[in-house]
Amino acid sequence: KHFGLKADVYATLPVHKMGQMYLYDQYLSRQAVSDFDLFSLDDIDACFARFKTLQYSQTVQIKGKDKGQSVSVTPFNAGHLVGGTVWRINVDGEDLVYAVDINHRKDRHLNGATLEQIFDKPALMITSGSSALV
């Protein structure tokens, strides 16, 4: 509302729900100690109404910027946080992988990410080195 953004937001259900609860909590905490008016609970609800929740391995087609352009996104388990995602973005048959926070090891509460099931020779992979030494 404040910036006029009308785009859909794609996320897993845990990311959607935890993000919404976090913003509710932030609003109520700030409202309790000061006259907070940067955003309201209605703004939060309007923002999260734009979310499209996806399950792991669920592919969704998105309208491309150019006519005839084919774009799809697919979330996969990142193995690091509940709801955390590695995104495979396919644009006109080329795979792009966005995997900035992944864990390939199985933990007590999460399975590790299995990158070999996500893609085969992507055109581009965006990742982070923050967990490189773990």
C-alpha positions in Angstrom: 0.0 0.0 0.0 2.7 2.4 0.9 4.8 1.8 -2.2 2.1 0.8 -4.6 3.5 -2.7 -5.1 0.9 -5.1 -6.6 3.1 -8.2 -7.1 2.2 -11.6 -5.8 4.6 -13.1 -3.2 5.4 -16.8 -3.4 6.4 -18.6 -0.2 5.9 -21.9 1.7 3.1 -22.0 4.3 5.4 -21.9 7.3 7.2 -18.8 6.0 3.9 -17.1 5.3 2.4 -17.8 8.7 5.5 -17.1 10.7 6.2 -13.9 8.9 2.6 -12.8 9.6 2.8 -13.7 13.3 6.2 -11.9 13.5 4.8 -8.7 12.1 1.7 -8.8 14.3 4.0 -9.2 17.3 6.2 -6.3 16.2 3.2 -4.1 15.7 1.7 -4.9 19.1 5.1 -4.6 20.9 5.8 -1.2 19.4 2.2 0.0 19.9 2.5 -0.9 23.6 5.5 1.5 24.2 4.9 4.3 21.7 2.5 5.9 19.2 3.4 3.6 16.4 1.8 4.5 13.0 4.2 3.2 10.4 1.8 0.4 9.5 -1.4 -1.1 11.0 -2.7 -4.6 11.5 -4.9 -4.1 8.4 -1.7 -3.2 6.4 -0.2 -6.5 7.5 -3.3 -8.4 6.5 -3.4 -6.7 3.1 0.3 -7.5 2.5 -0.1 -11.2 3.4 -3.2 -11.5 1.3 -0.9 -11.1 -1.7 1.0 -14.3 -0.7 0.6 -17.4 -2.8 1.6 -20.4 -0.7 3.3 -23.3 -2.4 4.3 -26.8 -1.2 7.7 -28.2 -2.0 8.0 -29.4 -5.6 4.9 -27.6 -6.6 5.5 -25.7 -9.8 3.5 -22.5 -10.6 3.5 -20.7 -14.0 3.9 -17.0 -13.9 3.1 -14.5 -16.6 6.4 -13.3 -18.2 7.2 -9.7 -18.8 7.3 -10.2 -22.6 4.4 -11.8 -24.5 5.1 -15.5 -25.0 7.7 -15.7 -22.3 7.5 -18.8 -20.1 8.4 -18.4 -16.4 7.8 -21.0 -13.7 9.0 -21.2 -10.0 9.3 -24.3 -7.9 10.3 -24.4 -4.2 12.4 -27.3 -2.7 13.4 -28.0 0.8 16.5 -26.1 1.8 17.1 -28.3 4.8 18.1 -25.4 7.1 15.0 -23.7 8.5 11.3 -24.8 8.7 9.8 -23.6 5.4 13.2 -22.6 4.1 13.4 -22.9 0.3 15.7 -23.4 -2.6 14.0 -21.9 -5.6 14.2 -23.3 -9.1 13.2 -20.5 -11.6 12.7 -21.6 -15.1 12.7 -18.9 -17.8 12.1 -20.1 -21.4 13.6 -23.5 -20.6 16.7 -22.4 -18.7 16.9 -23.2 -15.0 18.1 -20.6 -12.5 18.6 -21.8 -8.9 18.4 -19.5 -5.9 19.9 -21.3 -2.9 21.3 -18.8 -0.4 20.7 -20.7 2.8 21.0 -24.5 2.4 22.0 -27.4 4.5 22.7 -30.8 2.9 22.9 -32.7 6.1 19.9 -34.3 7.8 19.1 -32.8 11.2 16.9 -34.1 14.0 14.0 -32.0 12.8 14.7 -31.4 9.1 15.8 -33.5 6.1 18.8 -32.0 4.3 18.5 -30.4 0.9 19.1 -32.8 -2.0 20.3 -30.5 -4.7 20.8 -33.3 -7.3 17.0 -33.7 -7.3 16.4 -30.0 -7.8 18.3 -29.3 -11.0 20.6 -30.7 -13.6 23.2 -28.2 -14.9 21.4 -24.9 -14.3 22.3 -21.9 -16.4 22.8 -19.8 -13.2 23.0 -20.7 -9.5 22.9 -18.0 -6.8 24.2 -19.1 -3.5 25.9 -17.9 -0.3 29.2 -18.7 1.3 28.0 -18.0 4.8 27.8 -21.8 5.7 30.7 -22.9 3.5 32.9 -23.9 6.4 30.2 -25.7 8.4 
